[in-house]
Amino acid sequence: MLKLAVIFLVVGLLLGALGFGGIGGAFVGIAKILFFIALALFLIFLVLGITAGKKVKDTLD
């Protein structure tokens, strides 16, 4: 998902530099949304991984 965010960001910046500001701004907006979704998923899976790791550790002790 971060790969898509970077692609949208680069295309948006390129379009903005070429004078297509409206479309470029839309691409940058999509890149922001994808970045924050990826960040939220990372944090959710990080918390789930830590809690699952603690449960496995507790059962092994």
Backbone as a chain_set.jsonl record, in Angstrom:
{"seq": "MLKLAVIFLVVGLLLGALGFGGIGGAFVGIAKILFFIALALFLIFLVLGITAGKKVKDTLD", "coords": {"N": [[0.821, -1.176, 0.0], [2.002, 1.17, 0.682], [3.654, 1.453, -1.473], [1.871, 2.087, -3.54], [1.031, 4.559, -2.554], [3.359, 6.077, -2.768], [3.708, 6.007, -5.541], [1.39, 7.401, -6.408], [1.959, 9.859, -5.232], [4.309, 10.684, -6.565], [3.386, 10.821, -9.229], [1.424, 12.766, -8.893], [2.985, 14.999, -8.115], [4.506, 15.295, -10.415], [2.507, 15.874, -12.33], [1.612, 18.266, -11.237], [3.886, 19.849, -11.589], [3.906, 20.006, -14.314], [1.788, 21.615, -14.844], [-0.796, 20.75, -14.506], [-2.575, 21.244, -12.182], [-4.997, 20.684, -10.783], [-5.615, 17.942, -11.239], [-3.211, 16.889, -10.365], [-3.268, 17.646, -7.674], [-5.378, 16.074, -6.812], [-4.262, 13.531, -7.069], [-2.206, 13.707, -5.169], [-3.765, 13.985, -2.89], [-5.017, 11.459, -2.829], [-2.733, 9.946, -2.389], [-2.083, 10.769, 0.217], [-4.269, 9.741, 1.655], [-3.954, 6.961, 1.21], [-1.478, 6.622, 2.466], [-2.097, 7.161, 5.176], [-3.949, 5.14, 5.688], [-2.305, 2.9, 5.38], [-0.538, 3.397, 7.494], [-2.281, 3.21, 9.696], [-3.072, 0.508, 9.472], [-0.578, -0.695, 9.894], [-0.087, 0.012, 12.582], [-2.239, -1.293, 13.854], [-1.689, -4.013, 13.259], [0.77, -4.194, 14.516], [0.126, -3.892, 17.253], [-1.548, -6.136, 17.52], [0.305, -8.161, 16.97], [2.107, -7.876, 19.101], [0.456, -8.437, 21.322], [-0.321, -11.062, 20.7], [2.144, -12.297, 20.76], [2.763, -12.06, 23.482], [0.798, -13.733, 24.575], [1.557, -16.229, 23.568], [4.038, -16.492, 24.743], [3.291, -16.574, 27.433], [1.917, -19.007, 27.529], [3.948, -20.787, 27.049], [5.526, -20.616, 29.263]], "CA": [[0.0, 0.0, 0.0], [2.903, 2.32, 0.661], [4.149, 1.573, -2.841], [0.853, 2.847, -4.268], [1.048, 5.935, -2.065], [4.521, 6.753, -3.363], [3.43, 6.175, -6.974], [0.432, 8.491, -6.555], [2.629, 11.102, -4.866], [5.218, 11.074, -7.646], [2.571, 11.223, -10.386], [0.795, 14.043, -8.543], [3.984, 16.059, -8.178], [4.851, 15.465, -11.819], [1.4, 16.581, -12.963], [1.625, 19.644, -10.736], [4.998, 20.56, -12.218], [3.577, 20.218, -15.731], [0.712, 22.584, -14.964], [-2.097, 20.136, -14.275], [-2.667, 21.355, -10.729], [-6.194, 20.049, -10.23], [-5.434, 16.49, -11.252], [-2.064, 16.608, -9.498], [-3.731, 17.76, -6.286], [-6.187, 14.889, -6.511], [-3.341, 12.413, -6.89], [-1.535, 13.889, -3.881], [-4.774, 13.676, -1.87], [-5.137, 9.999, -2.77], [-1.501, 9.454, -1.759], [-2.205, 11.006, 1.659], [-5.234, 8.783, 2.197], [-3.323, 5.635, 1.203], [-0.434, 6.61, 3.486], [-2.677, 7.062, 6.514], [-4.522, 3.803, 5.813], [-1.178, 1.993, 5.606], [-0.048, 3.656, 8.842], [-3.252, 2.649, 10.64], [-2.951, -0.952, 9.414], [0.677, -1.052, 10.548], [-0.244, 0.112, 14.035], [-3.149, -2.355, 14.287], [-0.983, -5.294, 13.229], [1.821, -4.142, 15.53], [-0.506, -4.18, 18.543], [-1.979, -7.537, 17.498], [1.494, -9.003, 17.055], [2.652, -7.81, 20.458], [-0.429, -9.152, 22.237], [-0.244, -12.496, 20.39], [3.441, -12.753, 21.255], [2.679, -12.204, 24.938], [-0.01, -14.903, 24.879], [2.367, -17.414, 23.269], [5.086, -16.548, 25.773], [2.672, -16.985, 28.681], [1.566, -20.424, 27.462], [5.175, -21.586, 27.063], [6.137, -20.568, 30.614]], "C": [[0.874, 1.252, 0.0], [3.467, 2.541, -0.734], [3.159, 2.383, -3.686], [0.841, 4.312, -3.842], [2.206, 6.709, -2.683], [4.294, 6.99, -4.853], [2.467, 7.339, -7.191], [1.078, 9.831, -6.228], [3.524, 11.587, -5.995], [4.436, 11.546, -8.867], [1.91, 12.568, -10.108], [1.773, 15.201, -8.615], [4.4, 16.346, -9.615], [3.756, 16.234, -12.562], [1.341, 18.035, -12.512], [2.724, 20.465, -11.375], [4.708, 20.864, -13.688], [2.396, 21.166, -15.93], [-0.681, 22.019, -14.798], [-2.353, 20.085, -12.772], [-3.857, 20.636, -10.124], [-6.053, 18.542, -10.153], [-4.273, 16.094, -10.341], [-2.442, 16.675, -8.03], [-4.573, 16.577, -5.869], [-5.303, 13.674, -6.267], [-2.609, 12.507, -5.559], [-2.505, 13.597, -2.737], [-4.974, 12.179, -1.712], [-3.91, 9.399, -2.092], [-1.553, 9.638, -0.244], [-3.142, 9.982, 2.302], [-4.618, 7.39, 2.277], [-2.238, 5.537, 2.27], [-1.031, 6.438, 4.877], [-3.382, 5.717, 6.735], [-3.418, 2.791, 6.095], [-0.622, 2.166, 7.019], [-0.98, 3.058, 9.894], [-3.176, 1.121, 10.654], [-1.671, -1.429, 10.087], [0.531, -1.03, 12.065], [-1.169, -0.983, 14.577], [-2.429, -3.695, 14.336], [0.164, -5.335, 14.223], [1.254, -4.495, 16.9], [-0.953, -5.643, 18.611], [-0.788, -8.49, 17.621], [2.092, -9.021, 18.449], [1.773, -8.593, 21.422], [-0.407, -10.656, 21.967], [1.074, -13.07, 20.879], [3.44, -12.951, 22.761], [1.878, -13.448, 25.314], [0.779, -16.184, 24.625], [3.424, -17.578, 24.328], [4.509, -17.041, 27.092], [2.322, -18.478, 28.658], [2.803, -21.308, 27.493], [5.809, -21.617, 28.447], [5.46, -21.454, 31.589]], "O": [[0.526, 2.264, -0.607], [3.727, 3.675, -1.134], [3.561, 3.258, -4.454], [0.66, 5.203, -4.672], [2.048, 7.865, -3.075], [4.646, 8.048, -5.374], [2.7, 8.177, -8.062], [0.778, 10.835, -6.874], [3.502, 12.767, -6.345], [4.783, 12.559, -9.473], [1.843, 13.419, -10.995], [1.432, 16.27, -9.12], [4.619, 17.498, -9.988], [4.052, 17.143, -13.338], [1.054, 18.928, -13.309], [2.529, 21.644, -11.672], [5.198, 21.851, -14.237], [2.044, 21.485, -17.066], [-1.66, 22.752, -14.937], [-2.346, 19.013, -12.167], [-3.738, 20.037, -9.056], [-6.339, 17.937, -9.12], [-4.343, 15.089, -9.633], [-1.99, 15.856, -7.23], [-4.504, 16.123, -4.727], [-5.564, 12.88, -5.363], [-2.413, 11.492, -4.889], [-2.108, 13.022, -1.723], [-5.088, 11.68, -0.592], [-4.029, 8.455, -1.311], [-1.116, 8.761, 0.501], [-2.841, 9.428, 3.359], [-4.744, 6.712, 3.297], [-2.088, 4.496, 2.91], [-0.521, 5.651, 5.674], [-3.404, 5.212, 7.857], [-3.576, 1.921, 6.951], [-0.272, 1.182, 7.67], [-0.52, 2.468, 10.871], [-3.211, 0.507, 11.72], [-1.674, -2.451, 10.775], [0.977, -1.95, 12.75], [-0.907, -1.539, 15.643], [-2.534, -4.43, 15.318], [0.501, -6.406, 14.727], [1.832, -5.303, 17.626], [-0.762, -6.31, 19.628], [-0.874, -9.51, 18.304], [2.535, -10.066, 18.925], [2.287, -9.339, 22.256], [-0.468, -11.448, 22.908], [1.12, -14.202, 21.361], [4.044, -13.897, 23.267], [2.232, -14.145, 26.265], [0.672, -17.133, 25.402], [3.684, -18.696, 24.773], [5.143, -17.828, 27.795], [2.427, -19.142, 29.689], [2.724, -22.46, 27.918], [6.551, -22.546, 28.769], [5.862, -21.515, 32.751]]}, "num_chains": 1, "name": "protein.A"}
